[in-house]
Amino acid sequence: MDGSQRTVVIDQNITWPNCLAIDQQRKKLYWTDAKTRTLEVSDYDGRNRQVLISLDLPHPFGLALYGDSIYWTDWTEHTIQSANKVTGKDRRVILQGREILLDVHVFHRQRPNSMNNFLIVAKRTDIRKVSLDVPYTADVVLRIGSIKNAIALDVDTQGEKIYWSDTGREKIQRSNLDGSHVENVISKGLGSVDFLAVDSIGRKLYWTDDQRKCIEVSELDGSFRKVLVWSNLDSPRAIALHYEPGYMYWTDWGNKPRIERSEMDGGKRITIIADALGWPNGLTIDKENAQLVWADARRHVIEACNLDGQHRRVLVSDVPHPYGIAVTSRHIYWTDWSERSILRVNKHTGRNMENVCANLPNLMDMHYIQLNDTGENKCAGHNGGCSHLCLRTSLGYSCACPTGIKLQDNNNACEEAPSTFLLFANRESVRRISLDTTENMDVILPVPDTYNTVAVDFDYQEKEIYYSDVKLDVIRGASWNGSNPRTIISTDLVTADGLAVDWVAKNLYWTDSGRKVIEVSRVDGSSRKILVDLDLDEPRAIIVFPRKGYLFWSDWGKPPKIERAYLDGTGRRVIVATDLGWPNGLTIDYDSRRLYWVDAQLDRIEASDLSGKHRMQLVDDVAHPFGLTLYGPHLFWTDWHTKSIERVDKDTGRNRIVIRDNIEYLMEIKMVAASRQTGSNPCGEKNGGCSHLCLFKPDGRVCACPSFNDSRRCSTVPGDFLPEPTRLSEVEDEVTVKDLSVPTTLPTDSSTGCSELDIQKGRCDIIGFPPPDPILQTAYIALSVILLIVIIVLTMALIFWKRNNKRRNEDLEGTLTFSNPTYSASSGDALPSDRKVWPWKNQHRNNKKQADEGMCQKESQLNNLEVSALVSRNKLSSLNVLHPPAPPQRIDSRQSFAGMGASPCKVPHSPLPYRTVETDI
């Protein structure tokens, strides 16, 4: 059926052969000849040819067989007729009077129009089926477009859907059995899905993830995703389900190869095979003989054992490189990388090896499918009473919740969301790690359109999260579960590196290193105001202490420093200015009133009191920390180089552990917990009586107006909600407010707290001032225009002078080293000669493609086809090969490679040489 071994069957006494039909039972070939006006039959090879019908056949065309009858169409008679397929007798007219009758086929509900028993095979760039309903074997390619690297697959025999993992697209997808109607099942948060298994009875999808080192389950549509097994996994690969007793089995080919078993909800985990294993690849269950069968590519054998691991035996030996495996009632089938074939043996004797399909490179997973295979779903009645997942166990079933969410005391319903979790950004997503459960696995929140997320924060009372995206230049918000996404700030924003929520006053603070300002607004984005815009170079992290009225931020520019101000921007002071490199993340212990920060250049974590005094160093060997947060007795931070989230004791810096690793582009992190947002101040009650912004400071609240007017009149007097504009003469009472000045770029009026700009735009209720003189107003405008022109001319002259001076300096200076990453500068921006140049500069602002191209080897450097078979196409360029490990790495592993990212010029340890691993098959 692949077009090879072409043979002429009939070439004599034949003129216009129109249609063919095959009688598989009698192994006969039928055809019509419109020129000779005959219906003939022969053996498959053309022998025993005879004319079945030759009378009254003016122009036969279509032909079909069913049962004992043969059916044909006739152009001239305009009929469909039938006759006995053996004798040609018993002719009768089925349909007449229909013109232009062409082909004909017989449809019957009991007559299969597709394969019922077949092998389904993944071949990297396509998926194929091999029918076992017929005595011959041939592979049929399914019409599924845009497959990059299909590794694992299985079939839902009840829903008649094919599921497969594509590591090139980092997705799990599905389609109909004929390849039509392709749709995504899971498209985010996957690593390397090496194998998957469909629970057709319980209606669930299971898979192993070698990169994330876990085994997961979800509904067949990808919802309610849950990590079942996560601890003590090295390189999980094959997985097989046995629904009737409620068990799942999997292989792990890591440093300690083994085969394990647990219940299908992840409970009662045990190791059943732990000795004499190399690279256990494919795994399947022979239900007929109650045995487990697997392929070992390193030991070149196919083995079997009882379902409890007993009575282990070798079935087939001297197998070059087996991968996928399947068992039928009579045979064991497997795919072989070296042979590039699908082979089989008698499963009872292990003999009579046959090559079923040859010349098929890149063969991966394979399954034997029986569409009529059914069973009883233990959760069929109202999903077992479970609110989310109902999973099979040896005793029946259990209810389970999505990853990180606790099951309520009734053991049936799940909480809506975790109550305590780490919230963090990793460039293309916003994620959480729940501390309500023990797995410490990250979950991607389904917020849309995340391209380069950096800063995050939350409002615990309102169950809201906030995050910045420096590619889209926006600040957005959403509910804890990712629902109700909305844009908070979308204009006049360049690089929002830091974000902080004042949970008492419901205000939002952020740093913008591109515009070199610190701003505040209401949490809905209204009443936006610039608080600080002087003496800022590279403001990054920002954090608030609403109960004290303090605002802290880090600035890693020149000079690096950590500053403090009141929440209205006044009372500004530098609290740490010495022995700093790149101060990144900040956090506060609100109980002990201690400030903590990470330094990405000096590789350490430090602490002080809220005035920068009593400074102490806690950790001194962190690689490149970025975000920092605190919860209970622990500090948590993100690290770019180690791609991990770590934890230490906040008082001693000891007991350091990795919470989660292998996550690229880790940015800001915050601990979401009720204890992290306590306390109150006057702004917490009805916005402190302010019309717009209520900003608290130690000696009281300040009502402030936005930098740009909105549709409402603004008052700086607490409780003074102004009516619609009236004539100044109608105002009777003069109001004097003490110490309500708000910092701005313009001087403020000490008696009102309003800037000149506020007064000019009529945002404040000013008493006793006469209406401005129109002539003076015109003069002011003219002078302002002249002044603006002078400033522009001077600025252009200054820029021209600096550029010429820079070129002269560059000729004299040596090679630059490295610098902390910046998000706003372009690749062509000049850097001061005393600022170190860092290869990840512009990491946030550049797109992913540019970042990958700067940190990777070319695909041509990967010298092994089987290695790249398991590696995502769009990740091939970002992977380098490690120094040859011990024990030798297998060639079909993503772990033969380590994503090195970019090597910083600052190297705390001597790097290993990177070169390809030479591994023999």
N, C-alpha and C positions, 0 to 999 in steps of 0.2 A: 504493500500500500504506500510505500515511499517512492514508487515510480521505478524502482530498480527491477532487474530480471524480466524485462519486457519480452513477451512471447506472443506470436500470432497464433490464434486458436482456430479461426475459420477464415479462409481466403478464397475458397472455391464456391462457385454457384451462389454468389451473394452480391446484391446490387445496391439496394437502398435499406440497409439495416437501420431501423428507427430506434426501437426501445429494447432494453434488456431486462430480464428478471432472473433471479436466482432462487432455486428450490434447495435450501440448505439441508433439508431432511434427506432428499434423494440425490443431492449433489448434482443437480442438473442445471444447465444454462438454457434459457428460452430467449427468443428474439423474433421480431416481426420484420418482414421485408416487403415494403410497399411496391417495389417494382415487380417482384415475382408473385406478389399477392399470396404470401404464405406466412404461417406461424410455425416456427421450427424449434427443435429441442436437441441438445447433445449433452455429453458429459462435460465437466469443467475443461478438459483438455481438447475438446472438439470431437472426440470419438463417439461412436454409437449415435451418429446424427440421423434424425428422421423428421419428416414433415408431419406435424401434428394436425394442422388444418390447412387446406388448400382451396376449398370451395367457398364461394360467396364471401370473398375478402377483397372488396374493391380497393381500399386504401388503409390498411391497418397502421396505427401509429403507437399510441401508449400501450403499456403492458404492465400487469401486476399479478402477483400470486397471493392466495390466502387459502389455507386449508387444502381441500382437494380441487379447488377451482382456479382457473386462469381467466383474467379479465383483460379486455383490450378496447381501444377506441377506434372508430373508423371515420375518416374524413368524408368519404362519399356518402355513406349511409347515415351519417349524423347520429350514430348510436354508440352506446357502451354495451358490449356483449360479454358473455361468459361461457365456459365449457369445462369439461373435466380435464384436468391437467395431464392425466395419463393417457386417456383414450381419445380426447378431442371431441367426444360426443356430449350429449345433453346440452346442446347449445340453446341459449335463450337471450332475449334482449332485456337488458336491465334498464336502459334509458334511451329514448329516441327523440328526434326532432330538435336536437341541440347542434347548432352549427359551430364550426371551428373547434371541434373537440381535439385536444392535444394529449397531454400526459394524464395518467390515472394512477392513483394509489389507494390502497385499502387501509382505512383507519378502524381500529378496534381497541376498546379499553383494555382488553387482556393481551393485546399485541404490543410489545414494547417498541417505542420509537426512540429509545436511547438505551445505553448500557445499564444493566442492573448490577453486575459484578465486574469490577475493573480495578486496575492499579492506577493511582494518580501520582504523578511524579513532578517534582520541582526541578527545573533545569536552568536556574539563574535568570535567563531572559525570557523564558516561556514556561508554561505549565502544560503537561501532556497527560493523556489517558491511554491506557492499554486495556482493551476489553478482554475479559475472561469468560464472556458468554459464548464465544465462538472458538473453534478448534485451532485457529491460526492466531498469531500475535502480530500486532502492528501498533505503533504509537501514533496518536492523533493529537495535533497541536490545537489548543483552545485559542479562540480569537479574543485574547485579552491584550489590549494595547498598553504601552507605557510601563512595562515591567522592567525594572533595573537590575534587581538582584534578589530573586525569589529564593528563599532558603528553606523555610518550613511551610507545611500545608496540611490540611485535613478537610473533611467533608462533613457537613451537617446532613445526615442521611434522611432526616424527616423533612427539613426545610429545603433540601436539595440545593444547598449553597456550598461553594468552595471558599475556604478561608486560607489565606497565605500571608506570610510576613515578607516584606520587601525591605531589606536593610539598606538598599540604595535610597529609598524614599523615607526610611524610618517610619514605616506604617505597617499596620495590619489591615488588610483589605479583604473584600469578599465579592463574589459574583454568582450568577446562576451557573448551573453545571455546564452550559454551553459557552460560558465566558462572557455572556452579556450582562449588562446592568452592574458595572463595577462601582463599588462604593467604599468609602473609608469606614473602618470600624474603630480603630484607634490611630490617631495621627500625631499625638504629642506625648512626650514623656517616655519614649521607648529608647532602649539602648541597642543591644544586639539580640534580637529574638531568634534563637537558634532552632527551637522546636515549638510547635503548638499542637494542642489536641482539643477536639470539639466533643463536648458531652452532648450527644444528640438526644439522649433521653432526658437528662436534667436541664437541657437548654442552657449550657454554660460554655465559656471559652477559657481554656487554660493555656499558659505559655511559660517558657523559661527565658530569662534574660541574662545572658552571660556578662554583659557590661554592668548592669545594675545589680547583678548577683542576687537574684530573687526568682521566685515562682509566683505568678499572679493568676487571678481569675476575674472574670467579668461576665455580665450578661452577653448574649450573642451580638447585641448591638453596640457593645463596648461600654455600656453604662455600669455604674456601681463597681468600679474597678477596685480590687482588693489584693494586697500582698499577703500570700499565705505562708510562704517560707522565705526567710531572709538571713537567718543566722547560720554560721558555719557552712556557707556555700562558697565554693571557689570558682568553678566553671560549670554551672549546670547546663546540660545539653538536652538529651532526649527526654520525653515525657509520655507516659501511657496511662490510660484510665481504664479501670475495671469497675463499672457502675454497679453491677449486681452485689458484690460484697462491700462496695463503697471505698475502694482504695485507689490511690494513684502512685505510680512508680516513676523514678527519674534517675538519670545517670549524671555523674559529676566526674569530669576527666581532669580535674585540677592536680595539685601536688599530691593529694591523697585520693586517687581514683576510687570511686565507690558507686554502688547502686543502692538507692534508698527507697523507702516506702512510707507513706502516711495515709491517713484518711483524706477524703477529697475536700475536707475543710481545713487541712493542714495539721490536724491533731494526730497524736499517737505516732510520731515520727520515729522510725528505726532504720538502721543500716542492715541490709540483708546480704550484700556482697561487698567485702572490703579488701580481699586478698587477690593477688595475681590478676590485676587489671592494668591495662595500659591506657588506651584511648577509647573508652566505651562510647560508641556513637549511637546508632539507631537502637531503638528498644520497642518491643511489641509484646502483646499478650496472646498466647495461643489458648483461647478459652476452651476449645474442645478438649485439650489435654491438660488444662490447668497448669500451664508452665509459662515462664518468662523467657523470652528469647532476645539476645542482643548481639551486636556486632562490635568487635574490638579491632580497630584499625592498626594499632601498634603491635598487637600479638598475632594479627592476621588470622583470626578465628571467628566463628559464629558459635556462641554457646547458649545453653539453656539451663534452667533450674526450676524447682517448684516455686510456687508463689510466695513461699516463706523463706526462700534462699537455699533450701536444702536440695540434695541430689543434683549437684552441679555437674555438667558434662559438656564436652565439646561435640558439636554437631558437624561442623565443617571446618577444616583446617586449610592452611596454605591459600588463604584468600588475600589478595594483594592489599587493597585498601577499601574495605566495606564502609558504607555510610548509612543510608536509609535501609530499613528492613521491614518486611511484611510477611504475614503467615496466612495461608489459605487452608482448606481442608486437606490438601495433599502436598503442598509445596511450601518452601521457604524462598522468598524472593528478596534480593538485595541490589542496591546500586553500588557500583565500584568505580572509584575515581581513576585508578590505574588502568583498569580494563576498559573504561568508558562504555560500560554496558550495564544492562539489567540481566542478572543471572538468577537461576533457581536450581534447587535440589529437592529430592524427595525428603519431606520433613521427618519421616519415620526412620529412614536409613542414613540420611545425609549423603546419598550417592546420586548417580545419574545427573551430574551437573550439566545444565544447558544454558546457552547464551540466548536469552529471549529477545533482546533488542540491543544491537551493537552500534558502534560509531556514534555514541551520544556523550560528548564531553560535558563537563560541568554538572553532572548529575548530583542532586542533593537529597532531600527528604522524599520518602515514598510511603504510601498507605494502601492497604487493601480495603476496598469499599463494597459493602453490600447494602443496596438501597432498601431492601425488604427487612433489614435487621431492626427490630423494635424491642421495647421493654417498657416496664412500668415506672413512671415518674413518681417518686416518693413525695415530691413537693407539688403535685398536680392540683390539689385542693386549695385554692386561694393562696398559692405560693407558700403553702405550709404555715400560713399565718404570719409570715415574715414581712417586715416593711421593706426590706431591700433584698439581700441575697439569701437564697435557700440552698444549702449545700448538702450533698449526700454524705452520710457517715455509715459506719458499720452497724450502728444501732437504728438508723433511720435517716434523720437529717438534723441540721442545726441552722439557726439563723445567724447571719453575719452582716457586718457593716462595711461600707467602703473604707479604704485605708485611712487610718488616723481618727476614725469616729467610733465612739464607744456604744456598746449595746446597753440599752436600758435594763433596769432590774427585772423586767418581765421576760427578758431573753428573746423578745420578738421584735421590738421596735428599736430603731437607732436614733441617737441624738441628731439634731439638725446640723451641727458643726462641732468641731473640737472646741473646748473651752480655753485651752492653753496650747499655743503653738508658736513655732518660729516662722516668721514671715520674711521672705527674702526675694531679691531679684537676681536673675542670672541672664541678663541681656535680652533674650527672646521670650521670657516668660516671667510670671510672678508665681512663686511656689510657697508651700508651707510644709513644715514637719511637725506633726502633732506630738505633744508630750502627754496626751491623755492615754495613749497606747504605747506599746513597747517596741514597735518595729523600727522607729526612727527613719521611715522612708519618706522621701519628698513627693508631694502631690502638686501637679500643675493646676493652678486656678484657671477656670475657663474665661478669662478676661480677653476680649478681642484685640487684635491689632497691636501686639507687643513686638516692637522691633529692636529697641535698645533701652530697656528699663534699667534704671540705676537706683534711685532713692525710693524708699517705702516708709510708710507709717500707718497708724490705725487709730480708730476711735472705738474703744471697747464698749462704751455705753450704747452707741448707735450701731454697733456691729458693722462698721465700715472700714475699708482699707483705702489707702491713697498711694499712688506711685507716679513717678516721672518717667517719661520716655524722651531721651535726648536726641533721638533721630527724628521723631515727629514734633519735637519741641512742644510738649504738652504735659500737663499734670492731670491725672484722671483719678476717678474714684469708682468703687464698686462695693457690693455687699461681700461678706466674708466668703460666701460660696461662689463668688465670681459673677453673680447675677446683678442686674440693674447697673451695668456699666455706664459711665457718663464722663464727659470732659469738664474739668474744673477750670483750668487755665489753658488757653490756646493762642494767646497773642502776646507779643513783647516778651517772649521767653526764648532763651538761647540754650543754656546748659544748666538745668536744674539738678545739681549734684546732691543736694541735701534737702530733706523734707522733714517737717516736724508739726505735729498736731497739738494744739493747746486744747486738751479735752474738756477743760473747765469752761473757757470762753467760747469754744467752738470756732477757733481761728486756725488758719493754716499758714505756717512760715516756710520759706524756702530760700536757699542760696542759688544765685545764678552767676556762675563763674564767667560766662560769656559776657554778660552785661556788668559784672563786678558790683552786684547789689545784693541786698537782703530785703525780701519783701514779705508782706503779710496780707491776708485776705480772710474773709469768712470761709468756712469749709465748703461753701457752695461756689466759691470763686468771686463773690461780690465784694464790694468795698475794698478793692485792692489798693495797697499803699506801700511806697518805698520807705523802709525804715533806715537803712544804712547804705550809703553810696560813696563814702570817702575812705581812702586808705585800705581798700580791699584789692588783693591781687588774684588769689585763686581760692575763694571761699568754697569749702566742701561740706563737711558734715555740720548739722545743726540740731540742737536739742533744747527742750524747754523744761522749766521747773515752775509750773503754774502756781503752786502753793507759795513759793518764795517770790515769784514775779521775775525770774531770771531767764535769760536767753544766752546760750553758749554756741560758739561755732569755731571750727578749725579753718585755718588758712595755710595751705602748703606752698604758697608763693614765696616771694622774696620781700621781707624775711618771713620764714615760717613762724606761725604763732597760734595760740588759742586765746580767744577773746570772750568777754562776758559783757552783757548789757541788760538793762531792764527790758521787759516785754514790749515796751513802747519805743525801744531803740535808744533811750537816754541812758546815762550812767555808764557809758561804754569804757572798758578798760582792758588792757592786755594782761592776762593772768599767767600765761606761760610763754616765754619768748626765747629761752636758752636751751641748748642741747636738743634741738628738734630737727628732723629731716623732712618727712612728708607726713604730717599729722592727718590721719584719715578719719576713721570712725570715732564717734563719741558716745558715751552713755553715762548715766547718773544712777548712783545708788541713793534713792530718795529717802531711805531710812537713815543711813549713816552719813548722808550728805557728802558723798565722795564722787569725784569726777574721774572717769577712766577714758583713755584714748589709745589708739594704735598708731604706730609710726612705721610706714612701709619702707622707708629708707634705712632707718636704724634697726629695723627688724625686732621691734619689741612692743610690749604693752606696759603702760604706766598708769599711775593714779596720783591724785592729789586731793586736797580739800577744794571747796568751791571757790576759793580765792587763789588757787594755784600753789598753795603752800603745802608743806609736809609731803613733798613729792617722793614717790617710791617706784621702783621698777619691779614688775611682777613676772613677766616672761621676756626672755632675751633672745630667743631663737625662732621667731616666726619668720616665714619666708617673705610674703608680701600681703599683709593683712589689709583689708579694706573696710568692711562693716564691723560694728561692735554693738553688743547688747548685753543685758544682765537680767538674771532671774534667780531669785533665791540666793543660794551661796555660790552661784557660778557665773562666769563670764563666757560668752559665746562670740566667736568671730568667724568671718569668711576670709579665705586666702586664695588669691589668684593663682599662685604658683602651684600649690599642692592641690588645688581644685577641691578643697574640703571645707567643712564647717567643724570647728574644734571647740573644746570646752576646758576650762580650768577653774580651780577654786579662786574666788575673787579676792580673798584675803592673803593667800599664800602663793598663788601662781602654780600650785602643785596639782597632782592628780589629773594630768592632761590626757584627754581622750578625743578620738575622732568621732563625731556624731554622724557625719555623712561625707563620703568622698566621691570622686569621679564626677563632679559637676563643674562644667566649664563656665567661665565668665561670671563668677560669683561677685555680686555687688553688695548693696546695703542689706542689713539684717536687723530685724526688730523682734523682740519677744512680746507676743500678744497674750496678755494675762490681766485679770482684773486687778491684781496687786500692783501692776505697773502704772495704773492711772487712777490714783486716789487723790484726796485732798480737795479743797475748795478755795474760792476767793470771791469777792463781790461781783466779778463778771459772770459768775455761774448762775445768777438769778436774773432772768429777763434781760440778759445781755448787759447787766449793770446799769440799766436805764439809759443806755446809749442808743442813738439812732442808727449808727453804723458800726464802728469798731470799738470794742471795750478792751483796753490793754492794761493789764495789771502791773503795778510796780510796788515795791515794799511799802511806800507811804500812801498807797491808795490807787484807785483806778483812774484811767485816763480815757475820756471819750475822744476818738480821733476821726477825722474825715478822710475819705479815700483821696489818692493823688489825682484822680480824675472824677469829675462830677458825674453823678447818675441822676435818675429821674426824681430822687427824693431830696428834700432839703436836709442838710446835715447840721447837727448841733454838737458842740463840744461840751455842753452842759448836761450832766447826768439827769435823766428824768425829763429833759426839755425836748419833747417831741414837737417839732414846729409844724404849724398849720401851713396851708398854701401861702405863697408869697403875698405880703401886704406892704403898704407904704410904711417907711420907717417911722413916720410921725405917729403912726397908730400904736407903736410900741411904747408902753408906759413905764415899765419897770426896768431899771438897769441892772444887769447881772454881772457880777465879778466872780471869776473862778481863779483860785490860787493854784499855781504850779501844775497847769495842765498843758504845758508846752510840749509840742510834738516835733521831733527833729525832722527837718526837711532840707532841701537844697537852698531854700530861701529863709531869711530871718523870720522869726515868729513874733507875734505880738504877745507880750508877756501877760497882758490882762485877759486875753481871750483864748489862748492856746491855738489860734488860727494863724496859718502862714499868710503872707501877702497874696500868694496865689489863691488861697482859699477865699480871702476877702474879695479879691478882684472878680472871682467867678460867682460871688454871691452865695457861697455855701454856708456862711456863718451869719448868725444874727448879731450884727454889730450895732451898738447903741451910741448915739450922740455924734455920729460922723455925718457931715453934710454930704449931699450928692456930689460926686466928682465933677470937676469942670471939664466940659467937652474939649476946650482948647488945650488944656493940660494933657488930656488923654491923647489927643492927636500928636502933641509934642513927644510924649512918652513913646508912642508907637514909632515915630520917625527915628528917635534916638536908638531904640531897640534894634531897628533894622540896620542902621549904620554900624552899631556895635557888633551885630551878628556877622556882617560882611567882613569887618576887621578881624574878628576871631577866626573866620574861615581862612582868610588869606594867611594869617600867622600860623595856623595849624598846618596848612599845605607847605609852607616854607619849612616848618620844623620837621615834617615827615621827610621832605626832600633832603634836608641836611643829615638826618639820622641814617637814611639809606646810604648816602655817600660815605658817611663815617663808618657804617657797619661793614661796607665792602672793604674799606681800608683795614679795619680791624681783623676781618676774616683772613686776610692774607698773612697776618702776623701771628694769629693764634694757632695752637695745635689742634689735634683731633678731639672732638667732644666725646664724652663718655655716655652718660645716660641721665634721664630725667623722669620724674613721676608722670604718669599718663595725664594728658589733658584732653578735654572733650571738644573744645571749641576751636582750637587752632587747626589750620589746614596744614597739609603736608609741606607746603612751601613757606610756612611762617618761620621767621628767624627767631632763634633762641639766644638769650644772653650768653656770653661766653663762659660765665661762671655758673651757669645752670647745666646740670648733667643731662645728656640726651638719652632717653630710654627707648628701646625698640618698640615698646607697645604704645608709644605716644599716639594720641588720636584714636585709641582703641574704641571709645564710645562713639565717636563721630563717624568713623569709617564703617562701611558696610561689611557684612560677614565675608563676602568674597575677597575683599581686599585684605582683611585680617588673615584669612586662611592662606592666601597666596604668599603672605610675608612670613609664614611660620612653618612651611611644609616642604617635604620632598616631592619630587615629581612621581607620578604613578609608574613611570618606566623604571624607577629604582626598586620597585617591588618585583623581585625576580621569580615569583612563583605564582602561577595561575590559581592554584587551589587556595593559597593564602587570601588572595583578593576576592575569592568567591564568598568569603564570610564577611568581608569588609564593605561597609557602605561606600558606594561610588563617590558621593560627595564628601566622604571623609578620607578617601584614599590619600588625597593630597595633604591631609593634615596629620599623617601618621609617619613616624620614623621607627626604624627597627632598633631594638635594644641590643646591647652587647649579648652574645650568646648566653642564655641562662642555663642553670642546672636545676633539675634535669632538663634534657633537651626539649624545646618547645615543639609541639606538633605543627605540621604545616597547614592544617585546616583551621587555625585559630586566629581570632582577632587579637588574642593576647600575645601573639608573636610580635605584636607591634605595640608601642606606647606612644600616645599622642603627646608630643613634647611641647607643642605650642611654640612660643618664642623663648629663646634663651636670653635671660637678662645678662647684661655685661657684669652686673654684681652677682658673683657666684660664691655662695658660702662654702661649698665643698667642691672638690675637684670633679669635673664631669667625667662620666664614662664615655669612651669612644662609641659612636653610633655607626653601626654597619649592619648589613643584612645578615640574617641567620641562615647558615648553611645546614639544612636538615635533610637527611636521606629518608626516602620513603621505604 
